[in-house]
Amino acid sequence: MNDCPAHPSAGGDSPARPAADATSAGGSPGPAPDGTGGTGGTGGSASGHRAAEADPEAAPGTDPGAVTEPGAAPGTDPGAAEPGAAPAGEAGAAPALFTWEFATDPYPAYAWLRAHSPVHRTTLPSGVEAWLVTRYEDARQALADARLSKDPAHHAGPSDAKGKTGIPGERKAELTTHLLNIDPPDHTRLRRLVSKAFTPRRVAAFAPRVQELTDRLIDGFADRGQADLIHDFAFPLPIYAICDLLGVPEEDQDDFRDWAGMMIRHGGGPRGGVARSVKKMRGYLAELIHRKRENPGDDLISDLIRASDHGEHLTENEAAAMAFILLFAGFETTVNLIGNGVYALLCHPEQRERLQRSLAAGESGLLATGIEELLRYDGPVELATWRYATVPLTLGGEEIGAGDPVLVVLAAADRDPERFPDPDRLDLARSDNQHLGYGHGIHYCLGAPLARLEGQTALATLLGRLPDLRLAVEPGELRRRGGLIMRGLRTLPVEFGPGRPPAEGDTPSTL
């Protein structure tokens, strides 16, 4: 297959086509890589998990956070512009958001918003009204502004709108008291308890296990000459890694893979499947917490239990919610980091070859800066998770009302030419790369060190063991998943010649 074409948004702040900036529910995002034959899936982190807009009880194909795929049934997307519509020719024409074209390449629309409406009020596909923040400086301010609360109780919208934010099923399963839904002082207390699991020293000690998992997964498809890198590799790697970190026994980890796969189908599975999977996970975590209280181990859940027993006042609901969000958020960004990262390298062969030469020489510097550039260029988290104004405030010249939802568009901020020279160019050696891919402020992604380790290990090992990796389909055949927060591919079919077995020292340490 041919190399990918240049990124369609390359060339700076080009305008997007005019259309209404909100669309209704559209096509189903398709099945997830849940270990049962699905073909797509998502990935995420503790600052940027998929805070999906979906009703967890919605029927397949009615996901209110999904974009509409070309060819969807008539009437499913009355606000969407037709594919191939002419670009906007004037500053007053707002770009179309949340269409399938937008999901494929949102960067021209974000460039228009940065230039003409950097803090933009819109109606999301779910019907929820929110502000989108697209410029880098405004985004940094919003991410660190204590007046923007993470607690959904501050949302001033009607009750039905409040039910369309957060992770599907978490309310019914009593799993809402986690880091992504709370403010200080509770946030400070809970983050302090769990942060010990993600220190550089502990993550570095986990590196051999990540390498072992990586090689095992590649061994599973290396002899086939083809694979779907989402289903076969990017999805299971972080699932198994975070299960190990939490202390989920190996014999139970495939159950977690199935539940996670259902949770991220986001409307593509059976009716009520998301809520049922969340409830099953909640029940399992409660049982596991009881078992580890009687027989603790060297794992994160045991550490949470020990902290609670020593007066840290961690309730059972808080412990279960913490384990849930670390599992759910601890794999999502990594799935998309690996998928988007490999795709970007396949689309930029000169950058890929440069990285391969560096790795072959035993160097680690380009791998480290390269991961940061991939996070900036087409990162796994498109929008930071929900925030709500606790008081009226001014942001980017706009008056935000108390109770208004605010969504920081990380993907737009990380392509801001005022902060990043030539922002639409992929440069693995880019220096001064203070991207917002893992957030900013007190809600900066707790699992970022682990996600970086997994991303570095995955890319270095793939490029080393499968040096002629190439796309097995035309780039135009690839589809992005629906949903609001995360940005990832449903599938990534690749082909390759005979690979080589793993060798000691394959992955240079950068931690």
Residue pairs with C-beta under 8 A, 6 or more apart in sequence:
1 470
1 471
1 472
1 473
1 474
1 495
2 474
3 346
3 347
3 349
3 471
4 343
4 346
4 347
4 348
4 471
4 475
5 347
5 475
6 347
7 105
7 107
7 347
7 424
7 426
8 105
8 108
9 105
9 107
9 108
9 111
9 415
9 424
10 424
10 425
11 424
12 111
12 417
12 423
12 424
13 111
13 112
13 114
13 115
13 417
14 87
14 108
14 111
14 112
15 87
15 88
15 89
15 93
15 95
15 108
15 111
15 112
15 115
16 87
16 88
16 95
16 96
16 102
16 108
16 109
16 111
16 112
17 81
17 85
17 86
17 87
17 88
17 95
17 96
18 81
18 85
18 88
18 89
18 93
18 94
18 95
18 96
19 79
19 80
19 81
19 85
19 94
19 95
19 96
19 99
20 79
20 94
20 96
21 94
21 95
21 96
21 97
21 98
21 120
21 122
21 123
22 79
22 97
22 98
22 122
22 123
22 124
22 125
23 67
23 68
23 77
23 78
23 79
23 80
23 96
23 97
23 98
23 99
23 125
24 64
24 76
24 77
24 78
24 79
24 125
25 62
25 63
25 64
25 66
25 68
25 76
25 77
25 125
25 126
26 63
26 66
26 67
26 68
26 69
26 72
26 76
26 77
26 80
26 100
26 125
26 482
27 61
27 66
27 67
27 68
27 69
27 71
27 72
27 76
27 77
27 100
27 482
28 60
28 61
28 63
28 66
28 267
28 268
28 482
29 40
29 63
29 66
29 265
29 266
29 267
29 268
29 481
29 482
29 483
29 490
30 39
30 40
30 265
30 268
30 479
30 481
30 490
31 37
31 38
31 39
31 40
31 265
31 268
31 269
32 38
32 40
32 41
32 42
32 235
32 261
32 262
32 264
32 265
32 266
32 268
32 269
33 39
33 40
33 41
33 228
33 230
33 231
33 232
33 235
33 236
33 261
34 41
34 257
34 258
34 260
34 261
34 262
34 265
35 236
35 254
35 257
35 258
35 261
36 258
36 261
38 231
38 261
38 265
39 228
39 230
39 231
39 490
39 491
40 230
40 231
40 479
40 481
40 489
40 490
40 491
41 230
41 231
41 235
41 261
41 264
41 335
41 481
41 488
41 490
42 50
42 264
42 266
42 332
42 335
42 336
42 481
42 483
42 486
42 488
43 234
43 235
43 238
43 331
43 332
43 333
43 334
43 335
43 336
43 337
43 338
43 339
43 380
43 486
43 488
44 50
44 328
44 329
44 330
44 331
44 332
44 333
44 334
44 335
44 336
44 380
44 381
44 485
44 486
45 329
45 330
45 332
45 333
45 334
45 380
45 381
45 438
45 445
45 446
45 447
45 448
45 451
46 179
46 180
46 325
46 326
46 329
46 330
46 445
46 446
46 447
47 180
47 329
47 381
47 384
47 385
47 438
47 439
47 443
47 444
47 445
47 446
47 448
48 329
48 332
48 333
48 380
48 381
48 384
48 385
48 410
48 437
48 438
48 439
48 445
48 485
48 486
49 167
49 180
49 325
49 328
49 329
49 332
49 333
49 385
49 485
49 486
50 167
50 264
50 266
50 332
50 483
50 484
50 485
50 486
51 165
51 166
51 167
51 180
51 385
51 386
51 484
51 485
52 63
52 65
52 167
52 168
52 266
52 483
52 484
52 485
53 63
53 64
53 65
53 124
53 125
53 126
53 128
53 164
53 165
53 483
53 484
54 63
54 64
54 65
54 66
54 164
54 168
54 266
54 267
54 274
54 483
55 62
55 63
55 64
55 163
55 164
55 168
56 168
56 169
56 172
56 272
56 274
56 275
56 278
57 271
57 272
57 275
58 64
58 267
58 271
59 267
59 271
60 267
60 268
60 269
60 270
60 271
61 76
61 267
61 268
62 267
63 266
63 267
63 268
63 482
63 483
64 125
64 126
64 127
64 164
65 124
65 125
65 126
65 164
65 266
65 482
65 483
65 484
66 125
66 266
66 267
66 482
66 483
67 98
67 99
67 100
67 102
67 103
67 125
67 480
67 482
68 76
68 77
68 80
68 99
68 100
69 100
69 479
70 83
70 100
77 99
80 96
80 98
80 99
80 100
81 96
81 99
81 101
83 100
83 101
85 96
87 108
88 94
88 95
88 112
91 115
91 116
92 116
94 112
94 117
95 102
95 108
95 109
95 112
95 113
96 102
96 109
97 106
97 109
97 122
98 124
98 125
102 109
103 480
103 481
103 482
104 479
104 480
106 382
106 411
106 412
106 487
107 411
107 412
107 415
107 424
110 134
110 409
110 411
110 412
110 415
111 412
111 415
113 120
113 132
113 134
113 409
113 412
114 134
114 135
114 412
114 416
118 133
118 134
118 135
118 138
118 396
118 397
119 131
119 132
119 133
119 134
119 135
119 138
119 395
119 396
119 397
119 398
119 400
120 131
120 132
120 134
121 129
121 130
121 131
121 132
121 398
122 129
122 130
122 131
122 132
123 129
124 130
124 484
125 484
126 161
126 164
127 161
127 164
128 157
128 161
128 164
128 165
128 405
129 157
129 161
129 404
129 405
130 404
130 405
130 406
130 407
131 395
131 398
131 400
131 404
131 405
131 406
131 407
132 383
132 407
132 409
132 412
133 139
133 142
133 395
133 396
133 406
133 407
133 408
133 409
133 413
134 409
134 412
134 413
134 416
135 396
135 412
135 413
135 416
135 418
136 413
136 414
136 416
136 418
136 419
136 420
136 436
137 418
137 419
138 395
138 396
138 413
139 408
139 409
139 410
139 412
139 413
139 436
139 440
140 413
140 436
140 440
141 395
142 148
142 387
142 395
142 406
142 408
143 384
143 408
143 436
143 439
143 440
143 441
143 443
144 440
144 441
144 442
145 393
145 395
145 441
146 183
147 389
147 390
147 391
147 393
148 387
148 388
148 389
148 390
148 393
148 406
149 183
149 387
149 388
149 389
149 390
150 180
150 181
150 182
150 183
150 187
150 385
150 386
150 387
150 388
150 443
151 181
151 182
151 183
151 388
152 162
152 165
152 166
152 176
152 181
152 386
152 388
154 388
154 389
154 390
154 403
155 161
155 162
155 165
155 386
155 388
155 403
155 405
156 388
156 401
156 402
156 403
156 404
157 403
157 405
163 171
165 386
165 405
166 176
166 181
166 386
167 175
167 263
167 278
167 325
167 328
168 263
168 266
168 274
168 275
168 278
169 175
169 263
169 274
169 275
169 277
169 278
169 279
170 176
170 278
170 321
170 324
172 275
172 278
172 279
173 275
173 278
173 279
173 281
173 282
174 282
174 317
174 320
174 321
175 278
175 282
175 317
175 320
175 321
175 324
175 325
176 321
177 186
177 315
177 317
177 318
177 321
178 190
178 318
178 321
178 322
178 324
178 325
179 187
179 190
179 191
179 194
179 322
179 325
179 443
179 446
180 325
180 329
180 385
180 443
182 190
184 442
187 442
187 443
188 442
189 312
189 313
190 314
190 318
190 322
191 442
191 446
193 303
193 304
193 307
193 312
193 314
193 322
194 300
194 304
194 322
194 326
194 446
195 446
196 202
196 303
197 245
197 300
197 303
198 446
198 447
198 448
198 449
198 450
199 449
200 449
200 511
203 449
203 450
203 453
203 511
204 453
204 509
204 511
206 241
206 244
206 245
206 450
206 453
207 453
207 457
207 507
207 509
207 511
209 241
209 244
210 237
210 241
210 453
210 454
210 457
211 457
211 461
211 502
211 506
211 507
213 237
213 240
213 241
214 237
214 457
214 458
214 461
215 461
215 465
215 502
217 232
217 233
217 236
217 237
218 233
218 461
218 462
218 465
218 466
218 499
218 502
219 502
220 232
221 227
221 232
221 233
222 465
222 466
222 499
223 498
225 495
225 496
225 497
225 498
226 472
226 493
226 494
226 495
226 496
227 233
227 493
227 494
227 496
228 491
228 492
228 493
228 494
229 338
229 339
229 342
229 462
229 492
229 493
229 494
230 335
230 339
230 488
230 489
230 490
230 491
230 492
231 491
233 338
233 458
233 462
234 334
234 335
234 336
234 338
234 339
234 342
234 458
234 492
235 257
235 261
235 331
235 335
236 257
237 334
237 338
237 454
237 458
238 330
238 331
238 332
238 334
238 335
238 451
238 454
239 253
239 256
239 257
239 260
239 331
240 253
240 257
241 331
241 334
241 450
241 454
242 326
242 327
242 330
242 331
242 450
243 252
243 253
243 256
243 327
244 299
245 299
245 300
245 326
245 330
245 450
246 299
246 300
246 301
246 323
246 326
246 327
247 288
247 292
247 297
247 298
247 299
247 300
247 301
247 302
248 256
248 288
248 327
252 284
255 280
255 284
256 281
256 327
258 277
259 277
259 278
259 280
259 281
260 277
260 327
260 328
260 331
262 269
262 273
262 274
262 276
262 277
263 274
263 277
263 278
263 281
263 328
264 332
265 273
265 274
266 274
266 481
266 482
266 483
267 482
278 324
281 324
281 327
282 320
282 324
285 320
285 323
285 324
286 316
286 320
288 301
288 323
289 301
289 305
289 316
289 319
289 320
289 323
292 299
292 301
292 302
292 305
293 305
296 302
296 305
296 306
300 323
300 326
301 319
301 323
304 314
304 319
304 322
304 323
305 314
305 319
307 314
308 314
308 315
308 319
314 322
326 447
329 447
330 447
330 450
332 380
332 486
333 380
333 381
333 438
333 445
333 447
333 451
333 486
334 380
334 450
334 451
334 454
334 455
335 380
335 488
336 379
336 380
336 381
336 486
336 487
336 488
336 489
337 371
337 374
337 375
337 379
337 380
337 451
337 454
337 455
338 454
338 455
338 458
338 459
339 488
339 489
339 492
340 374
340 378
340 379
340 380
340 487
340 488
340 489
341 371
341 374
341 455
341 459
342 459
342 462
342 469
342 492
342 494
343 378
343 478
343 489
343 492
344 351
344 374
344 377
344 378
344 426
345 351
345 352
345 355
345 374
345 459
345 463
346 352
346 469
346 470
346 471
346 494
347 475
348 426
351 370
351 426
351 427
351 428
352 463
354 366
354 428
354 429
355 366
355 367
355 370
355 428
355 459
355 463
356 463
356 464
356 467
358 365
358 366
358 367
359 366
359 367
359 460
359 463
359 464
359 508
360 464
362 505
362 508
363 508
364 508
364 509
364 510
365 510
366 428
366 429
367 456
367 459
367 460
367 508
367 510
368 456
368 510
369 428
369 429
369 430
369 431
369 433
370 428
370 429
370 459
371 452
371 455
371 456
371 459
372 430
372 433
372 435
372 437
373 426
373 427
373 428
373 429
373 430
373 433
374 426
374 428
374 455
375 414
375 435
375 437
375 438
376 414
376 420
376 430
376 433
376 435
376 437
377 414
377 426
378 411
378 487
379 410
379 411
379 414
379 435
379 437
379 487
380 437
380 486
380 487
380 488
381 410
381 411
381 437
381 438
381 485
381 486
381 487
382 409
382 410
382 411
382 484
382 485
382 486
382 487
383 407
383 408
383 409
383 410
383 411
383 484
383 485
384 407
384 408
384 409
384 410
384 436
384 439
384 443
384 485
385 485
386 405
386 406
386 407
387 405
387 406
387 407
387 408
388 403
388 404
388 405
388 406
389 400
389 401
389 402
389 403
389 404
389 406
390 402
391 402
392 399
392 400
392 401
392 402
393 399
393 400
394 400
395 406
400 406
407 484
408 436
410 436
410 437
410 439
411 487
413 419
413 436
414 420
414 423
414 435
414 436
414 437
415 423
415 424
416 423
417 423
419 434
420 430
420 433
420 435
438 444
438 445
438 448
438 451
439 445
445 451
449 511
452 511
453 511
456 507
456 510
457 507
460 506
460 507
460 508
461 502
461 506
461 507
462 469
463 469
464 500
464 503
464 506
464 507
465 499
465 500
465 501
465 502
465 506
466 496
466 497
466 499
467 499
468 496
468 497
469 494
469 495
469 496
470 494
470 495
470 496
471 493
471 494
471 495
472 493
472 494
472 495
473 493
478 489
478 490
478 491
478 492
479 489
479 490
479 491
480 487
480 488
480 489
480 490
481 488
481 489
481 490
